[in-house]
Amino acid sequence: MKFLISFIFQVLIHYPHKKENEISILNINQEITALCAGKLNPNDEKDILAVGTPNSILAYHIDNNSDLFYAEVPDGVNSIVIGKLGARPEPWVFIGGNCSIQGFDWKGNEVFWTVTADNIRSMILMDIDADGQNELIVGSDDYEIRIFKDDVLMYEITETEMITCLVEISNQKFGYALANGTVGVYENTNRLWRVKSKNAAQCLINYDLNADGLEELITGWANGKLDARQVSTGEVIFRDVLPSSVVGLVMGDYRKVGKNQLIVVSEDGEVRGYDSSCIQSDLGLQIDTVRELFLKKQNLLMELRNYNTVTDNTGIPANTRLMTEVTSSPPSSNEEKGYVLLKLSTNNLTVLRLATIFAEGIFGGETLVVCPSVDKINNRLSIQLVPPKETPLDVHIKAFVGVSPKCDQFHVFELTKQLPQFSMFIITSCTPPDDMVKSNYVNFALNERAQRIEMWLCQKFIIPPMMSGRTIEKKNRWFVALKSLRDSSNLLLSYEDNTMHIETSNIHLAADIVLSITEYLNIDQLQTQVEIPSIFEQIETRMNNMQELEQNSSKITSYVANNARTIRSLTVQAEDSRLLGNMKEMRDFYIQLKQQNEEVIQNYKVRCSEHEQYLDNLRHINNIIQQAARLRVGSYKTELIQKCRTALMNLNAKSLIKIIQTGSE
């Protein structure tokens, strides 16, 4: 067994079962951004250590003390995972960087590449659909968990914050952690539970801590807390606290007793081990459980006391119902943005005293409490909602209804209202203009009745009363004009002569609409024609900038090489002058050395700045490629990604633009 610890420029390898040389040091001489160990060479049973830096990946054979391969990675390395993907017989090392995922075989050949919409923070390989083949699950900064089958995106799960950790759990389950302190478990694509803490979760691992044959989700927190939760319910079965932040969780037979222990590493270097014996002596958890049960008992007694003191004139009528309505509200003259208006009302003279609204990602704490002043209480409440993304959203409502504003007992109504995917758009017209100019659009062939598209519209948008139940006069012609409540931009959707037309300059929005239509109509293969000049201008500008930066990098490398030669020569001459006692010449040589050193530092600063610019351009182009791929479905999507990769490697802007436009070179 080996134990790995990463410092800024070094990896410490600990051999706990060796009597001598227990610790060896691997010098990387660069900032270490990711570490992973696993079997990579199919002809060797030994684990390989993969070390990621801001611009490279090193595969190192620990036992042979040799490099397996080294590769430059311009996108950077934020996360590494080693394993088999799909039906491939050999394991690969997968690297998550700035909006892209690369895969290398054990010889260092690039064998996999795809794009995501944002920087990748965590990756795992697991069989999530029980087909006997691993899928790649990726968590990124854009709040998305993406599941890839080979290089095809199968599912996207939207969360409320950046995904920082992912961990495989048996039986098609995986755990996740978010930057806002949320930890939870998914079974396939269905969330089983989640909890939120004021502290950030640093790391996750699965381990059977109570020896019941079922894995628990172990979480290490930034405040030093360590807890174990049941995978099915999220119930805490074990807690401990370390003096400093938990930075690593691993499993291994550290004591050579024939079974793995849970090994915890803290920020100040403390290492602790846990196994099933820890559960038996966990008195702190028992005390917490008793305290929670006592609090529940007190609440139930108080509720029972309230029921016993209810008088006849405080109850609401038996036929009282809570009614909801969702409408789109455009911005007024003194507002920059519109919003979705959720209206609550009762069907009689009862009053709405208070309402709590729970919705993921809309409010800061995910919950909003609406409590009007006493003089404004009636049987109606209105709540403004602004969904952050174009995704369907469940809004959970608790409304407190009473007979009068001053009564001290209320009936609580609970219900859930779903906002449609494109709720932040308002329909402005259903009549096509006579002179519609097509400048920014996405077109694709669609052999469907217009009535089916109308049904899709009714399900995905908020339909005003004037449009509900409208009939389509021509079965092959359909049109609707919409306006965004976020930025007041226009969106035109039309269908004529078996061609669907999406008019928008927002490629991300166009991709959302294409995916929504294809999912609703069960379309598994789709090619599109794209014409968005602003996107093409960005590609051309940024790729030209990348070419200039590459040329500058070559020049700076040449300057640094010349400086190095000059520094070596001046160092020798200065030492010779010192030995000969010629202090004046020695002083002159050291002054020149200082000047050369300042030039090297300045060139290094310029190189770092230009490297950041290069990464920013690359990240932006990768994001465009991701959205262009989302405009296609099936094999067309996979082919486009591979063609875009070739064009990007060659920095061929014209070829990349044509591929995004038509899907072909």
C-alpha positions as CSV (number, residue, x, y, z in Angstrom):
1,M,0.0,0.0,0.0
2,K,1.2,3.5,-0.8
3,F,-0.1,6.8,0.6
4,L,0.1,9.9,-1.6
5,I,0.2,13.5,-0.3
6,S,0.4,16.5,-2.7
7,F,2.3,19.7,-1.9
8,I,2.6,22.7,-4.2
9,F,5.5,21.3,-6.2
10,Q,6.0,17.8,-4.7
11,V,4.2,14.5,-4.2
12,L,5.1,12.6,-1.0
13,I,4.8,8.8,-1.4
14,H,4.4,7.0,1.9
15,Y,5.1,3.3,2.3
16,P,3.7,2.3,5.7
17,H,4.9,-1.3,5.6
18,K,8.5,-0.6,4.8
19,K,11.0,-0.5,7.6
20,E,13.3,1.9,5.8
21,N,12.7,4.8,3.3
22,E,9.1,5.0,4.3
23,I,8.7,8.3,2.4
24,S,9.9,9.2,-1.1
25,I,9.5,12.5,-2.8
26,L,8.5,13.1,-6.4
27,N,9.5,16.6,-7.5
28,I,7.2,18.1,-10.2
29,N,8.5,21.7,-10.2
30,Q,5.1,22.9,-11.1
31,E,1.9,23.6,-9.2
32,I,0.0,20.3,-8.7
33,T,-3.7,20.7,-9.6
34,A,-4.9,17.0,-9.6
35,L,-3.7,13.5,-8.5
36,C,-5.0,10.1,-9.4
37,A,-3.7,6.5,-9.1
38,G,-4.9,3.5,-11.0
39,K,-4.1,0.7,-13.4
40,L,-3.4,2.2,-16.8
41,N,-1.0,-0.2,-18.5
42,P,-3.0,-3.3,-19.5
43,N,0.2,-5.3,-19.4
44,D,1.1,-4.3,-15.9
45,E,-0.8,-4.9,-12.6
46,K,0.9,-2.0,-10.9
47,D,-0.8,1.3,-10.3
48,I,0.2,4.4,-12.2
49,L,0.3,7.8,-10.6
50,A,-1.2,10.6,-12.8
51,V,-0.1,14.1,-11.8
52,G,-1.8,17.1,-13.3
53,T,-0.4,20.7,-13.5
54,P,-1.9,23.9,-15.1
55,N,-0.6,22.8,-18.5
56,S,0.5,19.2,-18.5
57,I,-0.1,15.6,-17.4
58,L,2.6,13.2,-16.1
59,A,2.0,9.5,-15.8
60,Y,4.6,8.1,-13.4
61,H,5.4,4.4,-12.6
62,I,6.1,4.5,-8.9
63,D,7.6,1.0,-8.5
64,N,9.9,1.4,-11.6
65,N,10.7,5.1,-10.7
66,S,10.1,6.1,-14.3
67,D,7.8,8.2,-16.4
68,L,5.2,6.3,-18.4
69,F,4.4,9.4,-20.5
70,Y,4.3,13.2,-20.4
71,A,1.9,15.3,-22.4
72,E,1.2,19.0,-22.8
73,V,-2.4,19.9,-22.0
74,P,-3.2,23.5,-23.1
75,D,-6.7,23.4,-21.5
76,G,-5.2,22.7,-18.0
77,V,-5.8,19.8,-15.6
78,N,-8.5,20.3,-12.9
79,S,-9.5,16.7,-12.4
80,I,-8.2,13.2,-13.3
81,V,-9.8,9.8,-13.4
82,I,-8.4,6.4,-14.6
83,G,-10.6,3.6,-15.9
84,K,-12.5,2.0,-18.7
85,L,-15.1,3.8,-20.7
86,G,-17.9,2.1,-22.7
87,A,-16.9,-1.1,-24.4
88,R,-13.2,-0.3,-24.7
89,P,-11.0,-3.1,-23.4
90,E,-8.1,-0.9,-22.2
91,P,-8.2,1.7,-19.4
92,W,-7.5,5.4,-20.2
93,V,-6.7,8.4,-18.2
94,F,-9.3,11.1,-18.5
95,I,-8.4,14.8,-17.9
96,G,-10.9,17.5,-17.1
97,G,-9.8,21.0,-17.9
98,N,-11.2,24.3,-19.1
99,C,-14.4,23.3,-20.9
100,S,-12.9,20.1,-22.4
101,I,-12.2,16.5,-21.6
102,Q,-9.2,14.7,-23.0
103,G,-8.3,11.0,-22.8
104,F,-4.9,9.3,-23.1
105,D,-3.9,5.7,-23.4
106,W,-0.9,4.3,-21.5
107,K,1.4,5.3,-24.3
108,G,0.4,8.9,-24.1
109,N,-1.6,9.0,-27.3
110,E,-4.7,11.2,-27.3
111,V,-7.7,8.9,-27.8
112,F,-10.6,10.9,-26.6
113,W,-11.7,14.6,-26.7
114,T,-15.0,16.3,-26.1
115,V,-16.2,19.6,-24.8
116,T,-18.4,20.9,-21.9
117,A,-19.9,24.3,-21.3
118,D,-17.6,25.3,-18.4
119,N,-14.5,24.3,-16.3
120,I,-14.6,20.8,-15.0
121,R,-14.1,20.2,-11.3
122,S,-14.7,16.5,-10.7
123,M,-15.1,13.2,-12.8
124,I,-15.9,9.6,-12.1
125,L,-16.3,6.4,-14.2
126,M,-19.2,4.1,-13.3
127,D,-22.0,2.0,-14.8
128,I,-25.0,4.2,-14.1
129,D,-27.5,2.4,-16.4
130,A,-26.6,-1.2,-15.5
131,D,-25.6,-2.1,-19.0
132,G,-22.2,-3.5,-18.0
133,Q,-20.3,-0.6,-19.4
134,N,-18.9,2.5,-17.6
135,E,-20.2,6.0,-18.3
136,L,-18.2,9.2,-17.6
137,I,-19.9,11.5,-15.1
138,V,-18.6,15.1,-15.1
139,G,-19.3,18.0,-12.7
140,S,-18.5,21.5,-13.8
141,D,-18.7,25.2,-12.8
142,D,-21.9,25.8,-14.7
143,Y,-23.9,23.9,-12.1
144,E,-24.3,20.9,-14.4
145,I,-23.7,17.2,-13.9
146,R,-23.2,15.6,-17.3
147,I,-23.3,11.9,-18.1
148,F,-21.4,10.7,-21.2
149,K,-21.8,7.3,-22.8
150,D,-18.6,7.1,-24.8
151,D,-18.4,10.6,-26.3
152,V,-22.2,11.1,-26.5
153,L,-23.9,13.2,-23.9
154,M,-26.7,11.1,-22.4
155,Y,-28.1,13.3,-19.6
156,E,-27.7,16.7,-18.0
157,I,-28.6,17.3,-14.4
158,T,-28.9,20.9,-13.2
159,E,-27.9,21.7,-9.7
160,T,-27.9,25.0,-7.7
161,E,-24.1,25.6,-7.4
162,M,-20.7,24.6,-8.8
163,I,-20.1,20.8,-8.5
164,T,-16.9,20.3,-6.5
165,C,-16.9,16.5,-5.7
166,L,-18.4,13.3,-7.2
167,V,-18.0,9.8,-5.9
168,E,-19.2,6.4,-7.1
169,I,-21.6,4.4,-4.9
170,S,-22.8,0.9,-5.7
171,N,-26.1,0.0,-7.4
172,Q,-26.1,2.9,-9.9
173,K,-25.8,5.6,-7.2
174,F,-23.3,8.4,-6.9
175,G,-22.7,11.1,-4.3
176,Y,-22.0,14.8,-5.1
177,A,-21.0,18.0,-3.3
178,L,-21.6,21.6,-4.2
179,A,-19.6,24.8,-3.5
180,N,-22.5,26.1,-1.3
181,G,-22.1,23.2,1.2
182,T,-24.8,20.9,-0.3
183,V,-24.2,17.1,-0.2
184,G,-26.5,14.5,-1.7
185,V,-27.0,11.2,-3.6
186,Y,-28.4,10.4,-7.0
187,E,-29.7,7.0,-8.1
188,N,-29.3,7.1,-11.9
189,T,-30.6,10.6,-12.6
190,N,-33.1,10.8,-9.7
191,R,-32.0,12.6,-6.6
192,L,-32.6,10.5,-3.4
193,W,-31.8,13.2,-0.9
194,R,-29.6,16.2,-0.2
195,V,-28.6,18.2,2.9
196,K,-27.0,21.7,3.1
197,S,-24.4,23.0,5.6
198,K,-22.9,26.4,6.2
199,N,-19.5,24.8,5.6
200,A,-18.1,23.5,2.4
201,A,-17.6,19.8,1.7
202,Q,-14.0,19.2,0.8
203,C,-14.0,15.6,-0.2
204,L,-16.3,12.5,-0.5
205,I,-15.7,8.7,-0.4
206,N,-17.9,5.6,-0.1
207,Y,-17.0,3.2,2.8
208,D,-18.9,0.6,4.9
209,L,-18.2,2.1,8.3
210,N,-20.8,0.2,10.3
211,A,-20.0,-3.2,8.7
212,D,-23.6,-3.8,7.7
213,G,-22.7,-4.7,4.1
214,L,-23.9,-1.3,2.7
215,E,-21.7,1.6,1.9
216,E,-22.1,4.9,3.6
217,L,-21.3,8.3,2.1
218,I,-18.4,9.8,4.0
219,T,-17.9,13.6,3.9
220,G,-14.9,15.7,5.0
221,W,-15.8,19.3,5.7
222,A,-13.8,22.6,5.7
223,N,-14.4,23.1,9.4
224,G,-12.8,19.7,10.2
225,K,-16.0,17.8,10.6
226,L,-16.2,14.2,9.4
227,D,-19.6,12.5,9.0
228,A,-21.0,9.2,7.6
229,R,-24.5,9.1,6.2
230,Q,-26.7,6.3,5.0
231,V,-26.9,6.3,1.2
232,S,-30.6,5.7,1.0
233,T,-31.8,8.3,3.5
234,G,-29.0,10.7,4.3
235,E,-29.3,9.9,8.0
236,V,-26.0,10.5,10.0
237,I,-24.7,7.4,11.7
238,F,-21.3,8.7,12.7
239,R,-19.6,12.1,13.4
240,D,-16.1,13.2,14.4
241,V,-14.2,16.5,14.4
242,L,-10.6,17.1,13.4
243,P,-8.6,20.2,14.5
244,S,-8.3,21.5,10.9
245,S,-10.0,21.2,7.6
246,V,-10.3,17.7,6.1
247,V,-8.4,17.6,2.7
248,G,-8.4,14.0,1.8
249,L,-10.3,10.7,2.2
250,V,-8.9,7.3,1.1
251,M,-9.3,3.6,1.8
252,G,-6.6,1.0,2.4
253,D,-5.4,-1.8,4.6
254,Y,-3.0,0.5,6.5
255,R,-2.7,-1.9,9.5
256,K,-2.4,-5.1,7.4
257,V,-5.4,-6.7,9.2
258,G,-7.1,-8.0,6.0
259,K,-9.7,-5.3,5.6
260,N,-9.7,-1.7,4.5
261,Q,-9.7,1.2,6.9
262,L,-11.0,4.7,6.2
263,I,-8.0,7.1,6.2
264,V,-8.6,10.8,6.8
265,V,-6.0,13.5,6.2
266,S,-6.3,17.0,7.6
267,E,-4.9,20.3,6.5
268,D,-2.3,20.4,9.3
269,G,-0.9,17.0,8.4
270,E,-2.8,14.8,10.9
271,V,-3.8,11.3,9.6
272,R,-6.5,9.3,11.3
273,G,-7.9,5.9,10.6
274,Y,-11.5,4.6,11.2
275,D,-13.3,1.3,10.9
276,S,-16.5,-0.4,12.2
277,S,-15.2,-0.3,15.8
278,C,-15.7,3.5,15.8
279,I,-19.5,3.2,15.6
280,Q,-19.8,1.2,18.8
281,S,-18.2,4.0,20.9
282,D,-19.9,6.9,19.2
283,L,-21.7,8.3,22.2
284,G,-21.8,11.8,20.8
285,L,-24.1,10.8,18.0
286,Q,-26.5,9.0,20.5
287,I,-26.7,12.2,22.6
288,D,-27.5,14.2,19.4
289,T,-30.2,11.7,18.5
290,V,-31.8,11.9,21.9
291,R,-31.7,15.7,21.8
292,E,-33.4,15.7,18.3
293,L,-36.1,13.2,19.5
294,F,-36.8,15.4,22.6
295,L,-37.2,18.5,20.4
296,K,-39.6,16.6,18.2
297,K,-41.6,15.5,21.3
298,Q,-41.8,19.2,22.5
299,N,-43.1,20.3,19.0
300,L,-45.7,17.5,18.9
301,L,-46.9,18.4,22.5
302,M,-47.2,22.0,21.5
303,E,-49.2,21.1,18.4
304,L,-51.5,18.8,20.4
305,R,-52.0,21.6,22.9
306,N,-53.0,24.0,20.1
307,Y,-55.5,21.5,18.7
308,N,-57.1,21.1,22.2
309,T,-57.6,24.8,22.6
310,V,-59.1,25.4,19.2
311,T,-62.6,27.1,19.4
312,D,-65.4,26.8,16.9
313,N,-64.8,30.3,15.4
314,T,-61.1,29.9,14.6
315,G,-61.4,27.1,12.0
316,I,-61.5,27.9,8.3
317,P,-64.4,26.6,6.1
318,A,-64.2,23.0,5.0
319,N,-64.4,24.0,1.4
320,T,-61.4,26.3,1.5
321,R,-59.0,25.8,-1.4
322,L,-55.7,27.4,-2.3
323,M,-55.5,28.4,-6.0
324,T,-52.4,29.2,-7.9
325,E,-51.7,31.0,-11.2
326,V,-48.5,31.6,-13.0
327,T,-48.1,34.5,-15.5
328,S,-45.3,36.3,-17.3
329,S,-44.8,39.9,-16.3
330,P,-42.8,42.2,-18.7
331,P,-40.5,44.9,-17.2
332,S,-42.2,48.2,-16.4
333,S,-40.8,51.6,-17.2
334,N,-38.7,51.7,-14.0
335,E,-37.6,48.0,-14.2
336,E,-34.8,46.5,-16.2
337,K,-36.0,42.9,-16.1
338,G,-39.3,41.1,-16.1
339,Y,-40.2,38.1,-14.0
340,V,-42.6,35.2,-13.5
341,L,-45.5,36.2,-11.2
342,L,-46.8,33.5,-8.9
343,K,-50.3,34.4,-7.7
344,L,-51.8,32.7,-4.6
345,S,-55.5,33.1,-3.6
346,T,-58.2,31.4,-1.7
347,N,-61.8,30.8,-2.9
348,N,-63.5,32.5,0.0
349,L,-63.1,35.3,2.5
350,T,-60.3,33.6,4.4
351,V,-56.9,35.4,4.5
352,L,-53.4,34.5,3.4
353,R,-51.2,35.4,6.4
354,L,-47.9,34.1,5.2
355,A,-46.4,31.9,2.5
356,T,-43.0,30.1,2.3
357,I,-41.7,29.4,-1.2
358,F,-39.0,26.8,-1.8
359,A,-37.3,26.6,-5.2
360,E,-33.8,25.6,-6.1
361,G,-31.5,28.3,-7.4
362,I,-34.0,31.2,-7.4
363,F,-33.5,32.6,-3.9
364,G,-30.3,33.0,-2.0
365,G,-31.1,30.5,0.7
366,E,-33.4,28.6,-1.6
367,T,-36.4,29.6,0.5
368,L,-38.4,32.9,0.5
369,V,-40.9,33.9,3.2
370,V,-43.6,36.4,2.2
371,C,-45.3,38.0,5.2
372,P,-47.3,41.1,4.4
373,S,-48.1,43.7,7.1
374,V,-51.4,43.4,8.9
375,D,-53.1,46.2,7.1
376,K,-52.3,44.6,3.7
377,I,-53.5,41.1,4.5
378,N,-56.3,39.7,2.3
379,N,-57.0,36.4,0.4
380,R,-54.3,37.1,-2.3
381,L,-50.5,37.0,-2.4
382,S,-48.1,37.7,-5.4
383,I,-44.5,36.5,-5.5
384,Q,-41.9,37.4,-8.2
385,L,-39.8,34.6,-9.5
386,V,-36.7,34.8,-11.8
387,P,-35.5,31.3,-12.8
388,P,-31.7,31.4,-13.4
389,K,-31.7,29.0,-16.4
390,E,-34.0,27.6,-19.1
391,T,-34.9,24.5,-17.1
392,P,-38.2,23.2,-15.6
393,L,-38.5,24.2,-12.0
394,D,-40.6,22.8,-9.1
395,V,-41.8,25.5,-6.7
396,H,-42.9,24.1,-3.3
397,I,-45.5,26.3,-1.6
398,K,-46.6,26.4,2.1
399,A,-49.5,28.9,2.6
400,F,-50.9,29.8,6.1
401,V,-54.6,30.4,5.8
402,G,-56.8,31.8,8.6
403,V,-60.2,33.3,9.2
404,S,-58.8,36.8,10.0
405,P,-55.5,38.6,10.1
406,K,-55.3,38.7,13.9
407,C,-56.2,35.0,14.6
408,D,-53.4,33.0,16.2
409,Q,-54.0,29.6,14.4
410,F,-53.7,28.9,10.7
411,H,-54.3,26.0,8.4
412,V,-51.2,25.2,6.3
413,F,-51.8,24.3,2.6
414,E,-48.9,22.6,0.9
415,L,-48.6,22.2,-2.9
416,T,-46.1,22.1,-5.7
417,K,-46.3,24.1,-8.9
418,Q,-44.0,23.5,-11.8
419,L,-42.7,26.3,-13.9
420,P,-42.2,25.4,-17.6
421,Q,-38.7,25.2,-19.1
422,F,-39.0,28.6,-20.9
423,S,-41.0,30.5,-18.3
424,M,-38.9,33.6,-18.7
425,F,-40.3,34.3,-22.2
426,I,-43.5,36.2,-23.0
427,I,-45.5,35.6,-26.2
428,T,-45.9,38.9,-28.1
429,S,-47.5,37.8,-31.4
430,C,-48.7,34.8,-33.3
431,T,-48.9,36.5,-36.7
432,P,-45.8,36.3,-38.9
433,P,-44.6,39.6,-40.3
434,D,-44.7,40.3,-44.0
435,D,-41.0,41.3,-44.2
436,M,-39.3,38.9,-41.8
437,V,-35.5,39.2,-42.2
438,K,-33.5,36.1,-41.4
439,S,-30.1,37.2,-40.0
440,N,-29.4,35.1,-36.9
441,Y,-31.1,31.7,-37.1
442,V,-31.0,27.9,-36.8
443,N,-32.9,25.8,-39.4
444,F,-33.6,22.1,-39.5
445,A,-35.8,19.8,-41.4
446,L,-38.8,18.6,-39.4
447,N,-41.6,16.3,-40.7
448,E,-44.3,17.0,-38.2
449,R,-47.8,18.5,-38.0
450,A,-47.9,22.1,-36.8
451,Q,-50.4,21.0,-34.1
452,R,-47.6,18.9,-32.5
453,I,-45.3,21.9,-32.3
454,E,-48.2,23.9,-30.8
455,M,-48.5,21.2,-28.1
456,W,-44.8,21.5,-27.4
457,L,-45.2,25.3,-27.0
458,C,-48.0,24.9,-24.6
459,Q,-46.0,22.6,-22.4
460,K,-42.7,24.5,-22.4
461,F,-43.9,28.1,-22.2
462,I,-46.4,30.1,-20.2
463,I,-49.4,30.5,-22.4
464,P,-51.5,33.7,-22.0
465,P,-55.3,33.2,-21.8
466,M,-55.8,34.7,-25.3
467,M,-53.8,31.8,-26.8
468,S,-55.1,28.9,-24.8
469,G,-57.0,26.4,-27.0
470,R,-56.2,28.2,-30.2
471,T,-56.5,26.2,-33.4
472,I,-53.9,26.0,-36.2
473,E,-55.4,26.9,-39.5
474,K,-52.7,25.3,-41.7
475,K,-51.3,22.0,-40.5
476,N,-47.8,22.8,-42.1
477,R,-47.5,26.4,-41.0
478,W,-47.0,27.8,-37.6
479,F,-45.4,31.0,-36.0
480,V,-44.9,32.6,-32.6
481,A,-42.9,35.7,-31.5
482,L,-41.5,35.9,-28.0
483,K,-39.5,38.3,-25.9
484,S,-37.1,37.5,-23.1
485,L,-37.9,38.8,-19.7
486,R,-34.2,38.8,-18.8
487,D,-32.8,41.1,-21.5
488,S,-35.8,42.0,-23.7
489,S,-34.2,40.1,-26.7
490,N,-36.5,38.7,-29.4
491,L,-37.1,35.1,-30.2
492,L,-39.0,34.0,-33.3
493,L,-40.1,30.4,-33.9
494,S,-41.7,29.4,-37.2
495,Y,-42.5,26.2,-39.1
496,E,-43.3,26.1,-42.8
497,D,-42.7,23.6,-45.6
498,N,-41.3,21.0,-43.2
499,T,-38.6,23.4,-41.9
500,M,-38.3,24.6,-38.4
501,H,-36.8,28.1,-38.0
502,I,-35.4,29.5,-34.8
503,E,-34.5,33.2,-35.0
504,T,-32.1,34.3,-32.2
505,S,-28.6,35.6,-31.7
506,N,-28.2,33.5,-28.6
507,I,-26.6,30.1,-29.5
508,H,-27.2,28.7,-26.0
509,L,-30.9,29.5,-26.2
510,A,-31.1,28.0,-29.7
511,A,-29.5,24.8,-28.4
512,D,-31.9,24.7,-25.5
513,I,-34.9,25.0,-27.9
514,V,-33.5,22.4,-30.3
515,L,-32.9,19.9,-27.5
516,S,-36.4,20.5,-26.1
517,I,-38.1,20.0,-29.4
518,T,-36.2,16.8,-30.2
519,E,-36.8,15.3,-26.8
520,Y,-40.5,16.1,-27.0
521,L,-40.9,14.7,-30.5
522,N,-38.5,11.7,-29.8
523,I,-36.0,12.7,-32.6
524,D,-32.8,10.7,-32.3
525,Q,-30.9,12.1,-35.4
526,L,-30.9,15.8,-36.4
527,Q,-28.6,18.0,-38.5
528,T,-29.0,21.8,-38.4
529,Q,-28.0,24.8,-40.4
530,V,-26.6,27.7,-38.3
531,E,-26.1,31.3,-39.2
532,I,-25.1,33.5,-36.2
533,P,-22.6,36.1,-37.5
534,S,-21.7,37.4,-34.1
535,I,-20.5,34.0,-33.0
536,F,-18.5,33.5,-36.1
537,E,-16.8,36.9,-35.6
538,Q,-15.9,35.9,-32.0
539,I,-14.3,32.6,-33.4
540,E,-12.3,34.5,-36.0
541,T,-11.1,37.2,-33.6
542,R,-10.2,34.8,-30.8
543,M,-8.4,32.3,-33.1
544,N,-6.4,35.0,-34.7
545,N,-5.5,36.2,-31.2
546,M,-4.4,32.6,-30.3
547,Q,-2.2,32.5,-33.3
548,E,-0.5,35.7,-32.3
549,L,-0.1,34.5,-28.8
550,E,1.6,31.2,-30.0
551,Q,4.0,33.3,-32.1
552,N,4.8,35.5,-29.1
553,S,5.3,32.4,-27.0
554,S,7.9,31.1,-29.5
555,K,9.7,34.4,-29.4
556,I,9.7,34.6,-25.6
557,T,11.1,31.0,-25.5
558,S,13.9,32.1,-27.8
559,Y,14.6,35.1,-25.6
560,V,14.7,33.0,-22.5
561,A,17.1,30.5,-24.1
562,N,19.4,33.4,-25.1
563,N,19.2,34.8,-21.5
564,A,20.1,31.4,-20.1
565,R,23.2,31.2,-22.3
566,T,24.2,34.7,-21.3
567,I,23.6,34.0,-17.6
568,R,25.8,30.9,-17.7
569,S,28.6,32.8,-19.4
570,L,28.4,35.8,-17.1
571,T,28.3,33.5,-14.0
572,V,31.5,31.7,-15.2
573,Q,33.2,35.1,-15.9
574,A,32.2,36.6,-12.6
575,E,33.6,33.6,-10.7
576,D,36.8,33.8,-12.7
577,S,37.2,37.5,-11.8
578,R,36.6,36.7,-8.2
579,L,39.3,34.0,-8.2
580,L,41.7,36.4,-9.9
581,G,40.9,39.1,-7.4
582,N,39.5,41.5,-10.1
583,M,36.7,42.9,-8.0
584,K,35.8,45.7,-10.5
585,E,35.2,43.2,-13.4
586,M,33.3,40.9,-11.0
587,R,31.0,43.7,-10.0
588,D,30.4,44.6,-13.7
589,F,29.5,41.0,-14.4
590,Y,27.1,40.8,-11.5
591,I,25.4,44.0,-12.6
592,Q,24.9,42.4,-16.1
593,L,23.6,39.2,-14.3
594,K,21.1,41.3,-12.5
595,Q,19.9,42.9,-15.7
596,Q,19.6,39.5,-17.4
597,N,17.7,38.2,-14.3
598,E,15.2,41.1,-14.5
599,E,14.7,40.4,-18.2
600,V,14.0,36.7,-17.4
601,I,11.4,37.7,-14.8
602,Q,9.8,40.2,-17.1
603,N,9.6,37.7,-19.9
604,Y,8.1,35.2,-17.4
605,K,5.4,37.7,-16.4
606,V,4.6,38.4,-20.0
607,R,4.4,34.7,-20.8
608,C,2.1,34.0,-17.8
609,S,-0.2,36.9,-18.9
610,E,-0.3,35.7,-22.5
611,H,-0.9,32.1,-21.3
612,E,-4.0,33.3,-19.3
613,Q,-5.2,35.1,-22.4
614,Y,-4.7,32.0,-24.5
615,L,-6.7,29.9,-22.0
616,D,-9.5,32.4,-21.9
617,N,-9.7,32.3,-25.7
618,L,-9.6,28.5,-25.7
619,R,-12.2,28.3,-23.0
620,H,-14.6,30.6,-25.0
621,I,-14.1,28.7,-28.3
622,N,-14.6,25.3,-26.5
623,N,-17.9,26.7,-25.1
624,I,-19.0,27.7,-28.6
625,I,-18.2,24.2,-29.8
626,Q,-20.2,22.7,-27.0
627,Q,-23.3,24.8,-27.9
628,A,-22.8,24.0,-31.6
629,A,-22.8,20.3,-30.7
630,R,-26.0,20.7,-28.6
631,L,-27.6,22.0,-31.8
632,R,-27.2,18.5,-33.3
633,V,-28.6,15.2,-32.2
634,G,-27.2,11.6,-32.5
635,S,-24.2,10.8,-34.7
636,Y,-24.2,14.4,-36.2
637,K,-23.2,15.7,-32.8
638,T,-20.3,13.3,-32.4
639,E,-19.0,14.0,-35.9
640,L,-19.2,17.7,-35.3
641,I,-17.1,17.6,-32.1
642,Q,-14.4,15.5,-33.8
643,K,-14.2,17.8,-36.8
644,C,-14.1,20.9,-34.6
645,R,-11.3,19.3,-32.6
646,T,-9.2,19.0,-35.8
647,A,-9.9,22.6,-36.9
648,L,-9.1,23.9,-33.4
649,M,-5.8,22.0,-33.2
650,N,-4.8,23.6,-36.6
651,L,-6.2,27.0,-35.5
652,N,-8.2,27.0,-38.7
653,A,-10.9,29.6,-38.1
654,K,-12.6,29.3,-41.5
655,S,-12.9,25.6,-41.3
656,L,-14.3,25.8,-37.7
657,I,-16.9,28.3,-38.8
658,K,-18.0,26.2,-41.7
659,I,-18.3,23.1,-39.5
660,I,-20.5,25.0,-37.0
661,Q,-22.6,26.4,-39.9
662,T,-23.2,23.2,-41.8
663,G,-21.8,20.3,-39.8
664,S,-19.3,19.5,-42.5
665,E,-15.9,20.8,-43.5
